Amino acid sequence: MFYSLGALPRAVHFEMSGIPVFHALAPKTKNAVVAGGLTAFVFGVYFYTMRAVGGTDELQVAIDKFEGQKHRNEE
């Protein structure tokens, strides 16, 4: 059987609603909270990965090496 949320017993409705404070927020506020959580997670994974890998900026090292070779060729 299918029930609307209004027809469910209070205990079931409470379990389905999740965090009571989150349920009381406006939809745009909920979206902002979820977006903030996801953004924090992504930045956390990024910085953790950069720290674990070593975080060397290989592109900048290559540019510096190229610039050094370029200056030696000009002399």
C-alpha positions in Angstrom: 0.0 0.0 0.0 1.1 3.6 -0.6 0.6 6.2 2.1 1.1 9.9 2.0 3.4 11.3 4.7 0.3 12.6 6.5 -1.2 9.1 6.8 1.9 7.5 8.3 2.2 7.0 12.0 4.3 9.6 13.8 7.2 7.2 14.6 7.5 6.3 10.9 7.2 9.9 9.8 10.0 10.9 12.2 12.3 8.2 10.9 11.7 9.3 7.3 12.3 13.0 8.0 15.9 12.6 9.0 17.3 15.4 11.2 14.4 17.4 12.6 16.2 20.7 12.3 17.1 20.1 8.7 13.5 19.3 8.0 12.4 22.7 9.3 14.6 24.7 6.9 13.5 26.3 3.7 14.3 24.4 0.5 17.0 27.0 -0.7 18.6 26.8 2.8 18.7 23.0 2.5 20.3 23.3 -0.9 22.9 25.7 0.5 23.7 23.3 3.4 24.1 20.3 1.1 26.2 22.4 -1.4 28.4 23.5 1.5 28.9 20.0 2.8 29.7 18.7 -0.7 32.2 21.5 -1.3 33.9 20.9 2.0 34.2 17.2 1.2 35.6 17.9 -2.3 38.2 20.4 -0.9 39.1 18.0 1.9 39.7 15.1 -0.6 41.7 17.4 -2.9 44.0 18.8 -0.1 44.4 15.3 1.4 45.4 13.9 -2.0 47.9 16.8 -2.7 49.4 16.2 0.7 49.6 12.5 0.3 51.2 12.7 -3.2 53.7 15.3 -2.1 52.1 18.4 -3.7 55.0 19.3 -5.9 54.1 21.6 -8.7 55.5 19.7 -11.7 54.2 22.3 -14.2 56.1 25.1 -12.5 59.3 23.0 -12.3 59.0 22.4 -16.0 58.4 26.1 -16.8 61.4 27.1 -14.7 63.6 24.5 -16.4 62.4 25.7 -19.9 63.1 29.3 -18.9 66.6 28.4 -17.7 67.4 26.6 -21.0 65.9 29.5 -23.0 68.2 32.0 -21.2 71.3 29.8 -21.7 70.5 29.6 -25.5 70.2 33.4 -25.7 73.7 33.9 -24.2 
